């Protein structure tokens, strides 16, 4: 049985790890981002291409690059 991948859920978990709390992750995920063309991270993460873009932003932030 193959479960469907939920990109929004995956990005929420990743953001929680990066920001250290659900509350901080939620604020970042739901605020419009210039790096995402004015969309929120959750809006972008609904499709695989957007998920990969948001994941890359979070990974850069995790390594000390602001976004």
QUIKADA-V538006 format. One record per backbone hydrogen bond with DSSP energy under -1.0 kcal/mol. CO is the residue of the C=O (numbers start at 1). NH is the residue of the N-H. If there is no record, write none. Layout:
BEGIN
co->CO nh->NH
co->CO nh->NH
END
This chain:
BEGIN
co->6 nh->10
co->7 nh->11
co->8 nh->12
co->9 nh->13
co->10 nh->14
co->11 nh->15
co->12 nh->16
co->13 nh->17
co->14 nh->18
co->15 nh->19
co->16 nh->20
co->21 nh->25
co->22 nh->26
co->23 nh->27
co->24 nh->28
co->25 nh->29
co->26 nh->30
co->29 nh->42
co->33 nh->36
co->33 nh->38
co->34 nh->37
co->36 nh->39
co->39 nh->33
co->40 nh->44
co->41 nh->45
co->43 nh->46
co->44 nh->47
co->47 nh->51
co->48 nh->52
co->49 nh->53
co->50 nh->54
co->51 nh->55
co->52 nh->56
co->53 nh->57
co->54 nh->58
co->55 nh->59
co->56 nh->60
co->57 nh->61
co->58 nh->62
co->59 nh->63
co->60 nh->65
co->61 nh->64
END
